[in-house]
Amino acid sequence: MTITSASVIRLTLLGLLGGLVQLSVVSQVTVFGVPADLSPLMAVAAGFIAGSMTGAVFGFCLGLFIDISLYRTLGVSSLVFTAVGYGAGRIRELRDPAHGLAPVAVGAAGTAVAAIGFTLLQFLLGVQAPVSLLLLREILLTVVLNTLLALPVYAIMRRALLPFLPEDPRRRRRRAYTTGGLSPISRV
Amino acid sequence: MHDRAVRRRRAVLLVLVTASLILLTAYFGETSDGRLHSAQRGALGALSPIQEGASRVLKPFRDLFGWFGDTIDAKDERDRAIKQRDDYYSQLVDAKNRLREAEQKAGLNDRDTTGGMAQFGPVDARVYMHSPSSWYQNLTINKGTDDGVRTGDPVINGAGLVGKVETATGGSAVVTLITNPEFATGGITSDSQEPGTVVPAVGALGDLLFKFVDEAKRVRQREIVYTAGTISSRLESRYPRGIPIGTIDRIDIGDGELDRRIHIKPAADLKRVDMVQVLTEPHADLEGK
């Protein structure tokens, strides 16, 4: 992604808006007693779309915003979302998965990593909580819910950042066909 | 060029992770009046109006999504409530059954002690099968020959006579109810002391008739009819004397004295019999004499 002031502003707005939606709406809607968590999905999407460095920075800032808003220990969410955003970016850079459902898989994996990482950090910080089936169930349900939401979040983020992304050869090819261009096969 | 990009990427990651760890350590180590806490409170104060406004703006969406979540949760809660209700219902049924059994058992004990039935070798039994047919009125109990129950033994409950043992096996017995068409026994009225024969009313299920009464006109409504016991030494009755059979319910007066029909309502509620006693020594009073 091309880093310009416009792209930074857009990413900032996306993070702010996403964080507010997460805190104001999504966190208060529970399915089977568990709310979805858009924050790791956004960090994953940022990394997957814009690369590892942008993903890490976006994850750090989003985590900081969440920690401040919820008056939690500063740095915990930042650390976790930095890792998640960076990891998603690295997957894109190393593997470049072209499948349409790749964001879903990466979103689910990112959510699982974030949930487990957050739990581990809480344990390391001395939070007295038993590793119960309830905790595992909550993590699992969050992963399931986030898996369902991964594709829409990715699509929104991608649409918002599209002007700053380099031209995708696949996309260019598709556009050529739909606007009347000849496919290589028909030319032959 | 590539190396520079890699180095920059790693450096950024290192900086961010370090910043996170420093933040975490510093925040965790300081008191609630520390700098980071104060900064967090300040940021929170600045952000709270935005969050509040966003919360108001996004309330319709929250309500919309909440509706879906609440619907799913409500369904879940409804299923739980139904299961809980069923559990309570089964507990209630169980408690009611136990209460009814206890009441019947108390009646039987009372009959043993104050009614003098203890001398007839009563054996407590539980009814575990009721005949589904109205025509063959019998029930099955969980005591049999192993417990001393024999064919022909009278069966009573706390209210009065229930029937007699039709047949008995090792661990169970079939009891014919007094309303069964094959039933008949001698009875005597409580006040007028008129003897007669108690038989089921044919065609009127659950109704008994008091027949062959010498002076039927002396019999009054609401008199209690008891088993007459053995009157003649040549014909021993199956039933000891003094077991209530029922109450004179109504008297149909015909053309003459012989047409008088005396109806008896059974003392025992034969539709709800759970605990009974089999009198295994029905002639104990005669042997005593």
Chai-1 contact restraints between the chains, C-beta under 6 A:
chainA,res_idxA,chainB,res_idxB,connection_type,confidence,min_distance_angstrom,max_distance_angstrom,comment,restraint_id
A,L20,B,A54,contact,1.0,0.0,6.0,A-B,restraint_1
A,S24,B,A54,contact,1.0,0.0,6.0,A-B,restraint_2
A,S24,B,S55,contact,1.0,0.0,6.0,A-B,restraint_3
A,S24,B,L58,contact,1.0,0.0,6.0,A-B,restraint_4
A,V25,B,L58,contact,1.0,0.0,6.0,A-B,restraint_5
A,V25,B,F61,contact,1.0,0.0,6.0,A-B,restraint_6
A,V25,B,R62,contact,1.0,0.0,6.0,A-B,restraint_7
A,Q28,B,R62,contact,1.0,0.0,6.0,A-B,restraint_8
A,V29,B,F65,contact,1.0,0.0,6.0,A-B,restraint_9
A,V29,B,G66,contact,1.0,0.0,6.0,A-B,restraint_10
A,V29,B,G69,contact,1.0,0.0,6.0,A-B,restraint_11
A,T30,B,G69,contact,1.0,0.0,6.0,A-B,restraint_12
A,V31,B,G69,contact,1.0,0.0,6.0,A-B,restraint_13
A,V31,B,I72,contact,1.0,0.0,6.0,A-B,restraint_14
A,S52,B,R9,contact,1.0,0.0,6.0,A-B,restraint_15
A,M53,B,R9,contact,1.0,0.0,6.0,A-B,restraint_16
A,M53,B,V12,contact,1.0,0.0,6.0,A-B,restraint_17
A,A56,B,L13,contact,1.0,0.0,6.0,A-B,restraint_18
A,A56,B,L16,contact,1.0,0.0,6.0,A-B,restraint_19
A,F60,B,L16,contact,1.0,0.0,6.0,A-B,restraint_20
A,I68,B,Q40,contact,1.0,0.0,6.0,A-B,restraint_21
A,I68,B,A43,contact,1.0,0.0,6.0,A-B,restraint_22
A,T73,B,Y27,contact,1.0,0.0,6.0,A-B,restraint_23
A,L74,B,L23,contact,1.0,0.0,6.0,A-B,restraint_24
A,L74,B,Y27,contact,1.0,0.0,6.0,A-B,restraint_25
A,L74,B,L36,contact,1.0,0.0,6.0,A-B,restraint_26
A,G75,B,S20,contact,1.0,0.0,6.0,A-B,restraint_27
A,G75,B,L23,contact,1.0,0.0,6.0,A-B,restraint_28
A,G75,B,L24,contact,1.0,0.0,6.0,A-B,restraint_29
A,S78,B,S20,contact,1.0,0.0,6.0,A-B,restraint_30
A,L79,B,S20,contact,1.0,0.0,6.0,A-B,restraint_31
A,T82,B,L16,contact,1.0,0.0,6.0,A-B,restraint_32
A,Y86,B,L13,contact,1.0,0.0,6.0,A-B,restraint_33
